[in-house]
Amino acid sequence: MSTVLPPRQETEVPVRITRESRRAAPYEGITEALKVSNLSHVYTGRSVLPPRFTEQRVPVINTDTREQVLRKGARLGKIERAADGYLESPFPTACLLYLKWSYLAKQCMALC
């Protein structure tokens, strides 16, 4: 199924994570902020993902003034294994997400 990306908004997009093997154990992972290929002014957000391979979502921001469609199967980047203790933080998660997204949104708007 494709995902509609409203203009100038962030959308949580369901993703499928490819494993190294069927027996691979889930791990905490990190995705980097990247431009989505084949779409103009669309970027993935840097995310910290919990240790599971299913039911994952990553933030995607459409900074364009028009609605765009993210097709099923589009490659959104790589997941890297998080270092031990990476997720330990003195800040609440919501605070970190707000800071991260306000910074990313400013970067994206500056690029447009």
NORTA-V313298 format. One record per residue. N is the residue number from 1. PHI is phi in whole degrees, 0 to 359 (NA if undefined). BURIAL is 1 if it has 24 or more other ideal C-beta (glycine too) atoms within 12 Angstrom, else 0. D_FIRST is the distance of its C-alpha to the first C-alpha in Angstrom with 1 decimal. Layout:
[[N PHI BURIAL D_FIRST] [N PHI BURIAL D_FIRST]]
This chain:
[[1 NA 0 0.0] [2 276 0 3.8] [3 242 1 6.7] [4 277 0 9.8] [5 253 1 12.9] [6 297 0 16.0] [7 296 0 19.2] [8 52 0 21.6] [9 217 1 19.6] [10 264 1 18.2] [11 228 1 14.8] [12 280 0 14.1] [13 249 1 10.9] [14 292 0 10.0] [15 231 1 11.1] [16 249 0 12.2] [17 256 1 15.9] [18 276 0 17.7] [19 267 0 21.1] [20 291 0 24.4] [21 204 0 25.1] [22 294 0 24.3] [23 265 0 27.3] [24 298 0 26.5] [25 278 0 27.2] [26 297 0 24.9] [27 214 0 26.3] [28 291 0 26.2] [29 229 1 24.5] [30 230 1 24.4] [31 247 1 22.0] [32 266 0 23.6] [33 288 1 22.8] [34 220 1 21.6] [35 282 1 20.7] [36 279 1 17.2] [37 292 0 18.0] [38 72 0 17.2] [39 231 1 16.9] [40 272 0 20.1] [41 61 1 21.2] [42 237 1 18.2] [43 225 1 19.1] [44 272 1 18.1] [45 265 1 20.6] [46 292 1 23.0] [47 224 1 22.2] [48 251 1 24.0] [49 252 1 21.9] [50 291 0 23.5] [51 284 0 24.5] [52 203 0 21.5] [53 260 0 18.8] [54 241 0 16.2] [55 52 0 14.8] [56 259 1 15.3] [57 224 0 14.3] [58 233 1 15.7] [59 282 1 16.8] [60 232 1 15.8] [61 244 1 18.2] [62 256 1 18.1] [63 268 1 21.9] [64 283 1 21.7] [65 272 0 23.0] [66 238 0 20.0] [67 292 0 16.4] [68 227 1 14.0] [69 242 0 10.4] [70 266 1 9.2] [71 285 0 7.2] [72 300 0 5.4] [73 92 0 8.8] [74 296 1 10.9] [75 279 0 14.1] [76 251 1 15.1] [77 132 1 18.5] [78 248 0 20.7] [79 256 1 21.7] [80 253 0 25.5] [81 294 0 27.6] [82 284 0 29.2] [83 292 0 33.0] [84 304 0 34.8] [85 83 0 35.4] [86 299 0 32.9] [87 279 0 31.3] [88 283 0 34.8] [89 209 0 35.5] [90 283 0 38.1] [91 261 0 35.5] [92 296 0 33.1] [93 303 0 29.4] [94 301 0 28.7] [95 295 0 31.5] [96 297 0 30.2] [97 296 0 26.7] [98 296 0 28.3] [99 297 0 30.6] [100 298 1 28.0] [101 286 1 25.7] [102 294 0 28.7] [103 293 0 29.9] [104 296 1 26.5] [105 298 1 26.2] [106 295 0 29.8] [107 297 0 29.1] [108 295 1 26.1] [109 295 0 28.0] [110 291 0 31.0] [111 284 0 29.1] [112 285 0 27.9]]
